Amino acid sequence: MSDNPYLRKEGDRLVVTEEGYRKLAEVVTDPIGQVYAFNGKLSPVIIAAAMARLSRRRGDMREAILDEFMDVEGNKAEAVIKRVVSGFGDDSVQQLIGLQFVVEGASNLLTKLIEWGRLASYLEQSTRYIYFNEKDVNGRYSYYTPELKSQTSRNFYTKTMDRIMDNYSLMVEAVIDYLRKKHEEPEDRKKRAAWIQSTRATALDAVRPVLPVSVKSTVGVFASSQAVERMVMNLLSEPLPEARIVGQQILREARKVIPAFLERADQPDRGGAITAHRANTKNTVRDLARKYLRYNIPTRPSGADVRLISYWPKNELDLVPEILFEQAEPLSLGEIKRQVKKLDVVDQVRIFRAYMGDRLNRRHKPGRVFEIAHFEWEIIGDYGTFRDLQRHRIVDALEWQRLSSVFGYEVPELIKEVGFEATFRDCFELSDELYDELSAEDEVQTQYATLLGHKMRYRITTNLREAFHMLELRTGPDGHPGYRKICNKMYDLLKDVYPLSGEGMKFVNQREDPELARLASELAIQYKLEKLDSLEKK
């Protein structure tokens, strides 16, 4: 302590020196206040290590920073981190450090595997707003080509993908041109900018189903080191070769930034064992499914098929005691239930509605009691809309079956209107031929032959609170028509069994919206940009 210029000891107490306060002022927003933030001058790794000391050290954390972590750099910093991680439990410490990284050139099959974990943030290139017709310097479309054993299969794969992408490019240009002739170009500059964006988005929505699942995308990720480790282990356990390759690359690059936090990600007794357990379990269950289940060819549903498989509790008024619990101290939940049973149904409904409150917009959410009620859904819908709905993290049992062509596809009305139904169907016929070609070679990588418009079966369990968020958000007029239909069907089924909750979902949109559905939101964006421009000029 004697050689530390930032602290001095007075009896059993540490006191920050003037120099210590000056040093703290360089790295935190407030060196003396109750609440402070780190301003980016101190390494995030050092901050995480200092926070980890909270469980074993009394006093102000800023004292710990001055005592143990200030001016620590290079190899010394790495040694300090390793000591902290080993001494204070890597699982909890791993939650304190975040990492931002990017995966370029991921197929649209891989992106969903990368985004499987709940406890991370993801952003990827949108098939609704980006035109995927550009070719690279070698004249190749941007799609992923798996490692196939047969040269014949590889050649057939490339030829088929190129033909599908040619059709995609042709249709997008034609549909944009059609919409811009159909909807008069505004003279107002802001309205014209919104018109350009909305006609483009509408065309991309209509043609999106023919995009191959193999089309590449860029994914940005922000996650704690714990979430990164879990992502890596999940990817390494996948049967898809692309997933295992990218999993290794993520681990390699992440270790260049936070090596001490990812030491055990692939060690045989830690990450290796977890990866093997997940892979072995998945393979065993798949073998047992093949052994004990009889497989038949399913019927192809017209439109999206949405089923409410189960829900709990069976009566939404069973949530009334749970609603009262927080405000009914010191009563136990059991006592509250006994008393609520004696209430008239009208009074119980009054309590239920009061808990939902006077919602003025969709961001006014009911309380967490609604997380008790759960709904299990089984959905057959196209992969493109699944990609959008899979972004919801606060759900349970989100699982999907491997992609195939067995459930068919739908032709959007706009495609028929423009006169491109034959070209659209040709993409799926080409895809089906490629699927049959690859089926004999590689069951897992056969999925790359499918298109975003191919239907798939998946299941999802939502709690009631998340249902408010999902159904009101995903039925908005600027949403994709595909997932709007799915969420409207979910809403109809939910309100049949939970009418009060359905009544409370005031912002579910069930209206037929104009063809250029994004026009209003794009115009709102233009007004916001204009306002920002005017503020910047002041």
N, C-alpha and C positions, 0 to 999 in steps of 0.2 A: 504493500500500500504506500510505503514511503516514496517510491519512485513514480507514483501515479499522480500527475499534476491536476487531474480532474476531480479527485476526491481526497478528503482527509478524514481521519477517524477522531471522533469525540466520544470517549467512553466506549460504549457498545454500539454507537450510532455512526453511520456514514454521513458526511456532509459534503454537498457539492461545492466546489470552489468557484470563484469568479471565472477562471479559465474553463472550468467544466461547463458552466452555464453558457459561455460563449461557444463552446464546442457543440453543445446540445442545440443551440439556436441555428447551427449550420445544418442539422440533420432532421430536426422535428419542427413542426409548426408552432409549438408553444412549449418552452422548456420548463415552465412552472405550473401551468394550468392542469385541471382535472382531465381534460380531453385533449389529445394531440394526434397528429398524423405525421407519417414519414414523407419527406418531400422529394425523395428520389436520390438524395446524395449518399445514402447508406445502402449497401448491397442488400437486395431482398433476402439473400441467403443468410446474411448476418442478422437481419431483422427476425427471420424465422427462428434462428438459434436463440436469440434473446427472448423471444416470446416463449420458447420451449422451457426456459429457466423459470417461468412463472410458477410452475407446479412445485418447485423445490426451494424457492428463494423469496423471503419476505421483502416488503418495501417497494418503493417506486421502481418500475422497470427501467426508467432512465438511468438509475444508479447502476443497474446491472450492465447496461450498455457501456457506461463510462468505465466500469470496473473490469469487464471481461472482453468486450467486443469492439471498443473504439480503437481505431488505427490498426485493426487486424486485417492483413491482406495476404494474397498469394497462398503459398503452401501452409502458412500458419493458420490462415482462415479455414482452409480445408481440414486441417487437423482439429481445429476447434469444432467445426460442424460435425465431423465424425464422432467426436467425443459426446457431443450433445445428443446426436441421433441414437447412439448406442446406449447412452445413460438414461434417456428420458422417454424411450419408447418410440420407435420409428413411425408407428401408425398415427399417433396424435401429432407428432412433429411434422409429418408429411403433409398434413392439412394446412400448414402455415406458410408454405411456399408455393407460389403459382408460376406457371410457365405458359408462354404464348408461343405457339409454333404453327407451321403451315404444312399441309400435305398437298403437293401439286400433282396433277395428272391421275387422280384417283377415279376409278370407274364409278358410275352411279350405283353399282352394286356394293362397292367397298365403302362408299360414303356412309351408308346406313350402319355398317358394322363399326366404323370409327365413332359414330354418334350414338352408339348403344348405351353408354353410361349416362346416368342421371346427373351426376355431380360434376358437370363441366359445361362450358358454353361453346357453341359451334356456330359458324357462319359459312355458308357455301354458295358457290355461284348458282344463280337461280335459272332454271329452265323456262321460267315465265318471263324473264326480262332480258336474257342473253340469247343472241342468235348464234347457234352452234354450227354455222356453215363454213367457218374459216378453215383454211388448210395451212399446214406448216410449210417450212422452206422446202420440204421434199415433196410437196403437193399431196400430203396425206391429211385426211380428216382426223380430228382429234377423238379417236376412240381407242379403248384398251384392247390389245390383242393378247389373249392368253397363250401360254406355252402348250401347244398341241403336239401330240406325238406324230401324227401323220402330216406329211407335206401337202397331200391332197386336201385334208381338212383345213390346213392353214390357208391355202390358196382360195378355197371355197369361202372361208370366213371373210377374208379381205374383200373378195369380189362382191359378196352379199352385202357387207356393211357399206361399201362404197355406193352400191346401187340404192340402198335405203337412204343414205345421207344425200345423194343426188335428188331423190324424191322429196326429202324434207326441205332442202334448199329451194327447190322449184315451188313447192306449195306455200312456203312462208312468204316469198316474194309476191306470189299471185294473190294470196289472201290479204296481205297488207295493201296492195294496189286496189283490190276490190273494195275494201273497207273505206279507203280514202276517197274513192269515187262515190261510194254510197253515202258517206257522211261529209257534208260540205265543210271545206276548210275555213275556219274562223279567221276574221281579219285581225282581231285583237291579238297582240303578241303572246300574252300569257295563255289565252285560250288556245292559240295555235300550238304552243309547246305542249300543253296538256293533250290536245288532239293527236299530235304526233306520237306521244308516248302511249296513249290508250289504244290507238289503232294497232300499234306494234304489239302491245301486250295481249290484245284480243286475238290477233293472228297467231302469236306464239302459243297461247292457250289452246287454240283449236288444232294446231299442227303438232304440239308436244307429244301426243301419244305415239307417234311414229319414231321418236328418238330412241335409239338403242340404249339398253341398260349399260352397255359398254362405253358410252360417251363419257369423256373425262371431265372432271370438275376439280376446282381448288377448294380446299376446306381449311378454314382458320379455326384454331382451337385455343381456348384459355381454360386451364385446369390446374388444380392442385397437383403436387407431385404424387399424392396418393391416387388421384383419379388417372393420372398419366400411367402409373404403374399398373393399375387395373385395366386400363385400355390396352396396354401392351400385352398383358397376359391373356386377355380375351382374344385379341387378334392372333396371337401365336397359337391359340387352341383351335382356331377355325380351320375347317378342311379346305377352304379356298386359298390357293397358293398366293394370290395377290395380297390377301390379308396378312399372311405370315411374313411376306417380304417387307411390307410396309411397317408391320409391328416391330421388326428388327431395326428398321431405319429410324423409327420414332425413338426407340430406346437408345440407339447410338447417338443421335443428335441431342436428345435430352440430357444425356450423361455429360455432354460437353459443357452444359450450363449448370446443372445441379447434380453432379455425380454422387455425392454422399447420400442423397435422398433416394437414389435408384440402384443402390448397390446390390440389393437382393432380388431385383425384378426377374432375373433369370438364373439365380442360384438354384442348384438341384433341390435343396431342402426348403426353399421358399417359393419363388416364382415358378421355377421348373415344376415343382410338385403340384402347384395350383393349376398350372397350364395343362399338365398331364391329366389331372383329375377331371377338369372340365371337358377336355377332348375325349377321354375314355368314356365318361358318363354319357356324353352326347352320342357317341358311336354305338354304345351298348343299347341305349334306348331306341335308336333308329333300327338296329338289328332286331330287337324285340317287337317293334311295331310291324316290321316286315314279316315276322314269324307268326304273330298272333292275330293280325288284322287282315280282313279280306278287302281288297281294293277293287273299286269299280270306277267307271267313267262318270264323273259328276255331270249334272245338267248345267247348261250355260245360262246363268240368269240374265234377264233383260234389265239393263241398268245395274246399279249397285244393289247388292243384297245385304241388308242390315238386320241382325237379329239380336234381341235382348235375351241372352241365355239365362241369366239369373240376376236377382237383385236382393239386397238386404239393407234394412229391415223391410218386411212386407208392407208395413203401414208407416207412412212418413210421419204420422203423429207420434210414433214411438220415439222420435227425436226430441219431443217436448221436454221430458225430464233432463235430457242432456243439455238442452238450451238453457234451462233454469239453473243448472248446477253452479256455474261460475258466480252467479249473483245471489245464491241461496245459502251463504255461510250461516251457521256451521252444520247445515244438514248434510247427511250422507246421500249418495245417489240413490241408494235403496229406499230411504225415507221419502225422497222427492218422488220417486216412482209410485210409491204407495199413495201419496197425496194426489198426484196428477190423475191417477185412475179414477178418483172421485169427481174430477172436474167434468163439466159438460163439454161436449165436443166443440161447441161454439167457442168456449173459452180457450180450449186447446188450439183451435185454429187461430184465434186472436194472438196467442203467444207465438205461434209459428210465423205468422205474417209479420209480427213486430220484429222478429229476429232477422228477417230478410230486409226490413227497413224500407224507407222511401228511396229507391234507387233512381238516381238521376242520369246515370250513364253506366255502361257495362263494366267500368272499372270499380264501381261500388259493389264489392263482393260480400256475400254472406260470411258469417264467422266460421271458425274452424270446426264447430260441431258438425257441419255438413260434410266433413271428411270422414265421419263415421259410416255414413250410408255409401254403399258401393253397387256398381252396375257392371256386369260382365257382358261384353259385346263380341259378337262374331261377325266379321265383315268380309264380303267379297267385293273388291273394288280394284281399280287399276293401280299399278305400281306408282305412277306419277302422283296420284292423290295420297297414297300411303306415305310417300316421302314427306309430304307436307304435314300430315297428321302425326307422323312419328316424331316430329320435333317437340311434341308436348312431353315434358319430363315428369310431371307429377301424376303419373299413372302407374298401375300395377299390371303385371303379367302381360306386357307387350311382347308378343311373340308372333313370328310370321313363318309361313311355310316357304319352301324353296320356290323360286319363280319358274313358271312353265307357261305353255300356251293352252293348257287344258280348259281354262274358263273363258277363253275368247276375248273379245274386245268390242267397243262401241264406236260407231262413226259419228262424230259431231255434226249437228245440223248445219253449221256454218260451212263445213267442208262440202256437204252435199249441195248447199246453196251456190257455192262458187264453182261447182262442177268438177271437183277433184276426188269424188268417191272412189273411182277405179284406181287412181294413183295411190290413194290412202290404203285401200285394201291390198294393193300389190306389195306394199311394205310388209304387211303381216303375213302374206303368202311367202315372201322371201324369208322372213324370220322363221316361219314354221318349217321350211325346207332345211334351213341351217340348224334348227333345233334337232330335227331328226338325224341330220348328219353327225352332230356332236354327241348325241345320246349314246351311241355305241362306243364312244371313246372316253368320255369323262362326264360322269353324272353331275358333279358339282359345277364345273365350268360350262355346262350346257346353258346355265342361266344367262351367260353373256349373249346368247342368241335372241333373248326376249327383248321386247320393246316396252317403253313406259306405259303404253296403253293396254298391255296385257293384264288381265285381271288376276288377282291372287287372293288367297285366303289368309286372314290374320285375326288375332283376337286382342282385345284391350280391356282392361278393367279400370274404370274411372270412379273416383269418389264424387259425391254430389257437388261439392264445392268446385272441383276441377271441371265438372260438366257445365256449370254456369260459365266458366271462362272459355272452355273449348267451343261450346255450341253457339255462344253469342259472338265470339271472335270469328269462327270459321263459317258463319252464315252471312257475314257482312257482304254488301253488294259488290265490293271490290275483290272478294275472294274468288278462287278458281271455281268454275261451275261444278267440277267433279266432286270436290270435298264439300261444297255447299249442299249438294244433294244428299250426300252421306250424313252430314250433321243435321240436316232437316229431318231425315228419317229417324235418326237417333232421338231428336227432340220429340217427335210424334210418339215414339214408343215410351219415352220417359214420362211425358205428361199424362199418358194413359194410366200409369201405375202410381205416379206422384203428381196429382193435379195441382196441388198448392205450389209445389216447386216449379212446375211448368208455368203456372201463372206468374211466379216471381221472375222468370227468365224473360223480362220485358224486352230485351234487345236481341232476341233471336229474330232474324229477318227471314220471313217466308214469302216475301213478295217476288213477283217476276220482275227482274231488273232490266234496264236498257242494254242493248247489245254491247255498247262501249262502257262496260261496267266500271272501269277504272277512271273514267273521265273526271268524275267529281273529285276523287282523291288526288289525281294528277294535277288538277287545277288548284287544289288546296296547297299542294307542294309548291307550285309556281308563285302563289301569293306569299307563302312563307319565305321563299328565296328572295322575292322582291323586297320584303320587309327587312330581311337580313342585310341586303345590299344597301338599303337606305340608312340603316343604323351604322354600317361600316363607313359610310361617306360622311357621317356627322363628326 
